[in-house]
Amino acid sequence: MDVYDTFPHEAADLLRICLQCGELASSGPLLCQASRMWARVVESATKGCWGKAEWLTIAVAGLETVKLALEVEMDALAVAVQTPAEIIGRAGGAAESYLANFGEECVRGHPLFVCARVIQRLETAAREGAGLGPWACVSKGDSNGIAEGAMLTAPLATLQGAAGAIQVANATGDAGAVLLSERIDGLEDVPLGITAVLTRSNVDMLSHVALRARQAGALLACCTDDEAWNALMACAVEGAKVRVAVDSSGGHLSLDAATGGATAAARGANSSAKPRTHASNGVAAAEAAAAGVSSSAWVLDPASYVPGVVGGKSSNLARLGELASEVGAATGVDVRVPTSVALPFNAFDNTVILPENTDARVALEKAMVDLNAAGSVREATHAALAAARAAVERLAIPPGLVDEVRQTALKVGAEGIAEACDDAVEPAWWQQVRRVWASKYNERAYASRTTLGMKES
């Protein structure tokens, strides 16, 4: 059944049923409250109400509440499953292409996913009937519907991956970009550096691009009227620094000269948002490593996990172990954290310079030259990054590393890791180590470094 073939009152009741079914699979009270609130909206409907502006205004407000609850619920689900999926998938040898969007695919398979299309149908009808404006927010961004940046007009699909991030950075510098993209198919990413995306397409609030926009803290707003969109395009000046504000409840968009306030506010908000926190931790670790924070050991136990020597996940795991010990001592409960060992950041550099890895090092250096020469040419960037990953995955295991991993693992009680060191030719974990190192040269990681101004090394 195409939901756009239904009458508004039928779609409204369908949404009520879908939300009630979704309550059974929901873990949050906000969604349950929104479901019951929408049921009251449907119950309040009388004959002809879909032609009455006063009642439709109430319906629009109800839809906004349902949208917010769905965003919170589904965004949390995507984030919650993504990291475990990557860890388990890589341990099982799954291709990276299957892992990149695992969280989003879990959302698309959730019982509540169908609500997104029904809301699209209802929102269009309710806004038109209530005499509201044609603009609706799919992601309000870090500044609650406000964003600043240099005006950029291009299809979002042409700005994907590392090459796309370079194009955005070259076109807008440090200002960020307010992107006008007439068409969006819903599968795109929102590159770093884009503060807002304005589109003529009717974007599904649980689509890949919508989830990515909310995770990135970017404003994403859709226009349902050709005349309003054409008016916006007519006044768009490429490269002009603008401030865009979308009033989702009234459906209006305003475009003014930039003041700098929204950009600063967005940057402040980004520093506390989860996706950006991970990025900033990575930059801090990289800067610490560059400043000379390193370890002379090849393998570390949790007592030696410190920022700048190991990554944030390892540092957090060590801290979690400390908390478990404190809780156990205070309560008498046996709280445990899985044991682990880690290779420090400089283990990669020390591996690359080994004589037995000369061929791989030469291939990696050539890939870096090609990457710098690629500029914003997408195909050349893809090829250089692929060559870099291939070079890293050819690295031979350093002499003595297996024994050091075994000894450190036995020291901390990680018998499983120690046993894995007994493989006849090469331990299985070495391939996983190389894959992690090679992931430095995937498109998303490269795009992040480019946007943050970090040079390749």
C-alpha positions as CSV (number, residue, x, y, z in Angstrom):
1,M,0.0,0.0,0.0
2,D,1.3,3.5,-0.9
3,V,0.6,5.7,2.0
4,Y,0.1,8.7,-0.3
5,D,-3.0,6.9,-1.7
6,T,-4.7,7.1,1.7
7,F,-6.9,9.9,3.0
8,P,-5.4,12.0,5.8
9,H,-7.6,10.6,8.4
10,E,-6.7,7.1,7.4
11,A,-3.0,7.9,7.5
12,A,-3.5,9.5,11.0
13,D,-5.1,6.3,12.3
14,L,-2.4,4.2,10.6
15,L,0.3,6.2,12.4
16,R,-1.6,5.6,15.7
17,I,-1.5,1.9,15.1
18,C,2.2,1.9,14.1
19,L,3.2,3.8,17.2
20,Q,1.3,1.5,19.5
21,C,3.0,-1.5,17.9
22,G,6.3,0.4,18.2
23,E,5.8,0.9,21.9
24,L,6.3,-2.9,22.3
25,A,9.8,-2.6,20.8
26,S,10.6,0.8,22.4
27,S,13.0,1.2,25.3
28,G,12.3,4.9,26.0
29,P,9.4,6.7,27.7
30,L,9.4,9.6,25.3
31,L,8.2,7.4,22.4
32,C,5.4,5.9,24.6
33,Q,4.3,9.4,25.7
34,A,4.3,10.6,22.0
35,S,2.3,7.5,21.0
36,R,-0.4,8.2,23.6
37,M,-0.5,11.9,22.7
38,W,-1.0,11.1,19.0
39,A,-3.8,8.7,20.0
40,R,-5.6,11.7,21.7
41,V,-5.1,13.8,18.6
42,V,-6.7,11.2,16.5
43,E,-9.6,10.8,19.0
44,S,-10.2,14.5,18.9
45,A,-10.7,14.5,15.1
46,T,-14.2,15.3,14.0
47,K,-15.8,15.2,10.5
48,G,-14.2,17.8,8.3
49,C,-11.4,18.5,10.7
50,W,-8.7,18.1,8.0
51,G,-10.0,21.2,6.4
52,K,-10.0,23.3,9.6
53,A,-6.8,25.3,10.2
54,E,-7.2,25.5,14.0
55,W,-7.4,21.7,14.4
56,L,-4.6,21.2,11.8
57,T,-2.3,23.4,13.8
58,I,-2.8,21.1,16.7
59,A,-2.1,18.1,14.5
60,V,1.1,19.7,13.2
61,A,2.3,20.2,16.8
62,G,1.4,16.6,17.5
63,L,3.5,15.4,14.6
64,E,6.4,17.5,15.7
65,T,6.3,15.8,19.1
66,V,6.1,12.3,17.4
67,K,9.0,13.2,15.1
68,L,11.2,14.3,18.1
69,A,10.5,11.1,20.0
70,L,11.2,9.0,16.9
71,E,14.5,10.9,16.3
72,V,15.6,10.4,19.9
73,E,14.7,6.7,19.9
74,M,16.1,5.7,16.5
75,D,19.2,7.9,16.7
76,A,20.1,6.2,20.0
77,L,19.5,2.8,18.5
78,A,21.8,3.5,15.6
79,V,24.6,4.8,17.9
80,A,24.1,1.9,20.4
81,V,24.6,-0.9,17.9
82,Q,27.2,0.6,15.5
83,T,30.4,0.2,17.7
84,P,29.6,-3.3,18.8
85,A,28.8,-4.2,15.2
86,E,32.2,-3.0,14.1
87,I,34.0,-4.8,16.8
88,I,32.2,-8.1,16.3
89,G,32.2,-7.8,12.5
90,R,35.9,-7.1,12.2
91,A,36.6,-10.0,14.6
92,G,34.6,-12.2,12.3
93,G,36.3,-10.9,9.1
94,A,33.2,-9.1,7.7
95,A,33.8,-6.6,4.9
96,E,33.9,-3.0,6.0
97,S,31.2,-2.2,3.5
98,Y,28.8,-4.3,5.5
99,L,29.7,-2.5,8.8
100,A,29.8,1.2,7.7
101,N,26.0,1.7,7.9
102,F,25.0,-1.1,10.2
103,G,23.3,1.2,12.7
104,E,21.2,2.8,10.0
105,E,20.2,-0.5,8.7
106,C,19.0,-1.6,12.1
107,V,16.8,1.5,12.2
108,R,15.4,0.7,8.8
109,G,14.5,-2.8,10.0
110,H,12.8,-1.6,13.2
111,P,9.0,-1.7,13.5
112,L,8.9,2.1,13.9
113,F,10.6,2.8,10.6
114,V,7.3,2.7,8.7
115,C,6.2,5.7,10.8
116,A,8.6,8.0,8.9
117,R,6.7,7.7,5.6
118,V,3.3,8.1,7.3
119,I,4.5,11.2,9.0
120,Q,5.7,12.6,5.6
121,R,2.2,12.0,4.2
122,L,0.5,13.6,7.2
123,E,2.8,16.6,7.5
124,T,2.4,17.6,3.9
125,A,-1.4,17.5,4.2
126,A,-1.6,19.2,7.6
127,R,0.8,22.1,6.7
128,E,-1.1,22.9,3.5
129,G,-4.5,22.7,5.2
130,A,-3.3,24.9,8.1
131,G,-1.8,27.5,5.8
132,L,1.7,27.0,7.2
133,G,4.9,27.6,5.3
134,P,6.6,24.9,3.1
135,W,9.7,24.3,5.1
136,A,10.2,21.4,7.5
137,C,13.2,20.3,9.5
138,V,14.5,16.8,9.4
139,S,17.4,17.7,11.6
140,K,17.5,20.9,13.5
141,G,21.3,20.8,14.0
142,D,23.3,21.9,16.9
143,S,21.8,25.4,17.0
144,N,18.1,24.4,16.9
145,G,17.3,25.3,13.4
146,I,20.0,28.0,12.8
147,A,23.2,27.6,10.9
148,E,25.8,29.8,9.3
149,G,28.3,29.3,6.5
150,A,29.3,30.2,3.0
151,M,26.6,29.5,0.4
152,L,27.4,26.5,-1.8
153,T,25.1,25.2,-4.6
154,A,25.7,21.6,-5.6
155,P,24.0,18.2,-5.5
156,L,24.9,16.5,-2.1
157,A,25.6,13.3,-4.0
158,T,28.6,14.9,-5.7
159,L,30.2,15.8,-2.3
160,Q,30.6,12.3,-0.9
161,G,33.7,10.8,0.6
162,A,37.1,12.3,1.1
163,A,37.0,14.1,-2.3
164,G,33.7,15.7,-1.4
165,A,35.1,17.0,1.9
166,I,38.0,18.5,0.1
167,Q,35.6,20.3,-2.3
168,V,33.7,21.7,0.6
169,A,36.8,22.9,2.4
170,N,38.2,24.4,-0.8
171,A,35.0,26.2,-1.6
172,T,34.2,27.6,1.9
173,G,37.4,27.5,4.0
174,D,36.8,27.7,7.7
175,A,33.4,29.3,7.3
176,G,31.5,26.0,6.8
177,A,29.0,25.6,4.1
178,V,25.2,26.1,3.8
179,L,24.5,23.7,0.9
180,L,21.6,24.1,-1.5
181,S,21.0,20.7,-3.0
182,E,17.8,20.5,-5.0
183,R,17.7,16.7,-5.1
184,I,18.6,14.3,-2.3
185,D,17.8,10.5,-2.6
186,G,18.3,9.8,1.1
187,L,21.5,7.6,0.9
188,E,24.0,10.4,1.1
189,D,26.4,11.3,3.9
190,V,26.7,14.9,5.2
191,P,30.4,15.8,4.8
192,L,32.3,17.5,7.7
193,G,32.3,21.2,7.1
194,I,28.6,21.4,6.0
195,T,26.5,23.2,8.6
196,A,23.2,23.1,6.8
197,V,21.6,21.3,3.8
198,L,18.5,22.9,2.2
199,T,16.7,20.7,-0.3
200,R,13.6,20.6,-2.5
201,S,13.3,16.8,-1.9
202,N,11.0,15.4,0.7
203,V,13.4,13.6,2.9
204,D,12.5,10.7,5.1
205,M,13.3,11.6,8.8
206,L,14.7,8.1,9.3
207,S,16.6,7.9,6.1
208,H,20.4,7.5,6.0
209,V,21.0,11.1,5.3
210,A,18.7,12.3,8.0
211,L,20.4,10.1,10.6
212,R,23.8,11.3,9.5
213,A,22.8,14.9,9.6
214,R,21.6,14.6,13.2
215,Q,24.7,12.7,14.2
216,A,26.9,15.4,12.5
217,G,24.9,18.3,14.2
218,A,23.9,19.7,10.8
219,L,20.7,21.4,9.9
220,L,18.7,19.6,7.2
221,A,15.5,21.2,6.0
222,C,13.1,20.4,3.1
223,C,10.9,22.6,1.0
224,T,7.6,21.3,-0.4
225,D,6.9,24.2,-2.7
226,D,8.5,24.9,-6.1
227,E,7.8,28.7,-5.9
228,A,9.5,29.0,-2.5
229,W,12.5,26.9,-3.6
230,N,12.9,28.9,-6.8
231,A,12.8,32.1,-4.8
232,L,15.6,30.8,-2.6
233,M,17.7,29.8,-5.5
234,A,17.2,33.1,-7.2
235,C,18.7,35.0,-4.2
236,A,21.5,32.5,-3.6
237,V,25.0,34.0,-4.1
238,E,27.8,31.4,-4.3
239,G,30.3,31.9,-1.5
240,A,28.3,34.6,0.3
241,K,28.4,34.1,4.1
242,V,24.8,33.6,5.3
243,R,22.8,32.8,8.3
244,V,19.9,30.5,7.7
245,A,17.1,30.0,10.3
246,V,14.2,27.5,9.9
247,D,11.0,27.8,12.0
248,S,9.7,24.3,11.6
249,S,6.5,24.9,13.5
250,G,5.5,27.8,11.2
251,G,7.2,26.3,8.1
252,H,9.3,29.5,7.3
253,L,12.9,30.0,6.4
254,S,14.9,33.2,6.7
255,L,18.2,33.9,5.0
256,D,20.4,36.8,6.2
257,A,24.0,37.9,6.2
258,A,26.1,35.9,8.7
259,T,26.7,37.3,12.1
260,G,29.2,34.7,13.4
261,G,26.9,33.8,16.4
262,A,25.4,30.7,15.1
263,T,28.7,29.3,13.9
264,A,30.3,29.9,17.3
265,A,27.3,28.4,19.0
266,A,27.4,25.3,16.7
267,R,31.1,24.8,17.4
268,G,30.4,25.0,21.1
269,A,27.6,22.6,20.9
270,N,29.7,20.2,18.7
271,S,32.3,19.9,21.4
272,S,29.8,18.2,23.7
273,A,28.0,16.1,21.1
274,K,29.0,12.4,21.0
275,P,30.0,12.1,17.4
276,R,32.2,15.2,17.5
277,T,33.6,14.2,20.9
278,H,35.1,11.1,19.3
279,A,36.6,13.2,16.6
280,S,38.1,15.7,18.9
281,N,39.5,13.0,21.1
282,G,41.2,11.6,18.0
283,V,42.7,14.9,17.1
284,A,43.9,15.3,20.7
285,A,45.5,11.9,20.6
286,A,47.2,12.6,17.3
287,E,48.5,15.9,18.6
288,A,49.8,14.2,21.7
289,A,51.6,11.6,19.6
290,A,53.1,14.3,17.4
291,A,54.3,16.1,20.5
292,G,56.4,13.1,21.5
293,V,54.0,11.1,23.7
294,S,54.9,7.5,22.9
295,S,55.8,4.1,24.4
296,S,58.9,2.1,23.9
297,A,57.0,-1.1,24.5
298,W,55.3,-3.1,21.6
299,V,52.5,-4.3,23.8
300,L,50.7,-2.6,26.8
301,D,48.5,-3.9,29.6
302,P,45.6,-1.8,30.9
303,A,47.7,-0.2,33.6
304,S,49.7,1.5,30.8
305,Y,46.7,2.8,28.8
306,V,47.0,6.6,28.7
307,P,45.7,9.1,26.2
308,G,48.3,9.8,23.4
309,V,49.7,6.3,23.8
310,V,46.6,4.3,23.1
311,G,43.2,5.3,21.6
312,G,40.1,6.5,23.5
313,K,38.5,3.1,23.5
314,S,41.4,1.5,25.3
315,S,41.7,4.3,27.7
316,N,38.0,4.1,28.5
317,L,38.3,0.4,29.0
318,A,41.0,0.8,31.5
319,R,39.0,3.4,33.4
320,L,36.0,1.1,33.3
321,G,38.2,-1.6,34.9
322,E,39.1,0.8,37.7
323,L,35.5,1.7,38.3
324,A,34.6,-2.0,38.4
325,S,37.2,-2.6,41.1
326,E,35.9,0.3,43.1
327,V,32.3,-0.8,42.9
328,G,33.3,-4.4,43.8
329,A,35.3,-3.2,46.8
330,A,32.4,-1.0,48.0
331,T,29.5,-3.4,47.4
332,G,31.1,-6.9,47.6
333,V,29.6,-7.6,44.1
334,D,32.0,-9.3,41.6
335,V,32.0,-6.8,38.8
336,R,34.3,-7.6,36.0
337,V,35.6,-6.0,32.8
338,P,37.0,-8.1,30.0
339,T,40.8,-8.2,30.0
340,S,42.8,-6.8,27.1
341,V,46.2,-5.8,25.7
342,A,46.9,-3.1,23.3
343,L,49.5,-1.9,20.8
344,P,50.5,1.7,21.3
345,F,50.1,4.3,18.5
346,N,53.8,4.2,17.5
347,A,53.6,0.4,16.9
348,F,52.5,1.1,13.4
349,D,55.4,3.5,12.7
350,N,57.8,1.0,14.2
351,T,56.4,-1.8,12.0
352,V,56.5,0.2,8.8
353,I,60.3,1.0,9.1
354,L,61.3,-2.7,9.6
355,P,63.6,-4.0,6.8
356,E,61.1,-6.8,6.0
357,N,58.5,-4.2,5.3
358,T,60.4,-2.1,2.8
359,D,58.2,-3.0,-0.2
360,A,55.0,-2.2,1.8
361,R,56.6,1.1,3.0
362,V,57.5,2.2,-0.6
363,A,54.0,1.3,-1.7
364,L,52.5,3.4,1.1
365,E,54.8,6.3,0.4
366,K,53.8,6.3,-3.3
367,A,50.1,6.2,-2.3
368,M,50.6,9.3,-0.1
369,V,52.2,11.1,-3.1
370,D,49.3,10.1,-5.3
371,L,46.8,11.1,-2.6
372,N,48.3,14.6,-2.3
373,A,48.3,14.9,-6.1
374,A,44.7,13.8,-6.4
375,G,43.3,17.0,-5.0
376,S,39.5,17.0,-5.3
377,V,39.4,14.4,-8.1
378,R,37.2,11.6,-6.5
379,E,38.5,8.7,-8.6
380,A,42.1,9.5,-8.0
381,T,41.5,9.9,-4.3
382,H,39.7,6.6,-4.1
383,A,42.5,4.8,-5.9
384,A,45.2,6.4,-3.7
385,L,43.4,5.5,-0.5
386,A,42.8,1.9,-1.7
387,A,46.5,1.6,-2.5
388,A,47.4,2.8,1.0
389,R,45.1,0.3,2.6
390,A,46.5,-2.5,0.5
391,A,50.1,-1.5,1.4
392,V,49.3,-1.6,5.2
393,E,47.5,-4.9,4.9
394,R,50.8,-6.4,3.5
395,L,52.9,-5.6,6.6
396,A,54.8,-8.5,8.0
397,I,54.6,-9.1,11.7
398,P,57.5,-7.7,13.7
399,P,59.9,-10.3,15.1
400,G,59.2,-11.1,18.8
401,L,55.8,-9.4,18.8
402,V,53.9,-12.7,19.2
403,D,55.9,-13.6,22.3
404,E,55.4,-10.2,23.8
405,V,51.7,-10.3,23.2
406,R,51.6,-13.8,24.8
407,Q,53.5,-12.7,27.8
408,T,51.5,-9.6,28.4
409,A,48.2,-11.5,27.9
410,L,49.1,-14.1,30.4
411,K,50.1,-11.3,32.9
412,V,46.6,-9.8,32.8
413,G,44.8,-13.2,32.6
414,A,43.7,-12.9,29.0
415,E,44.2,-16.6,28.2
416,G,42.2,-16.5,25.0
417,I,44.6,-13.9,23.5
418,A,47.6,-15.9,24.7
419,E,46.2,-19.1,23.1
420,A,45.7,-17.3,19.8
421,C,49.5,-16.6,19.7
422,D,50.1,-20.4,19.2
423,D,48.9,-20.4,15.6
424,A,51.5,-22.1,13.5
425,V,52.1,-19.5,10.8
426,E,50.7,-16.1,11.8
427,P,48.2,-15.4,14.6
428,A,44.7,-14.5,13.4
429,W,44.8,-11.3,15.4
430,W,47.6,-9.9,13.2
431,Q,45.2,-9.6,10.3
432,Q,42.8,-7.6,12.5
433,V,45.6,-5.3,13.6
434,R,46.5,-4.5,10.0
435,R,42.9,-3.9,9.2
436,V,42.6,-1.4,12.0
437,W,45.7,0.4,10.9
438,A,44.5,0.3,7.3
439,S,41.2,1.9,8.3
440,K,43.2,5.2,8.8
441,Y,43.0,5.4,5.0
442,N,39.3,4.8,4.5
443,E,37.3,7.7,3.0
444,R,35.6,8.8,6.1
445,A,38.8,9.0,8.2
446,Y,40.6,10.8,5.4
447,A,37.7,13.3,5.0
448,S,37.7,14.0,8.7
449,R,41.5,14.7,8.8
450,T,41.2,16.9,5.7
451,T,38.4,19.0,7.2
452,L,40.3,19.4,10.4
453,G,43.4,20.5,8.5
454,M,45.5,17.5,9.6
455,K,48.3,16.6,7.1
456,E,48.9,13.1,6.0
457,S,52.1,11.4,7.3
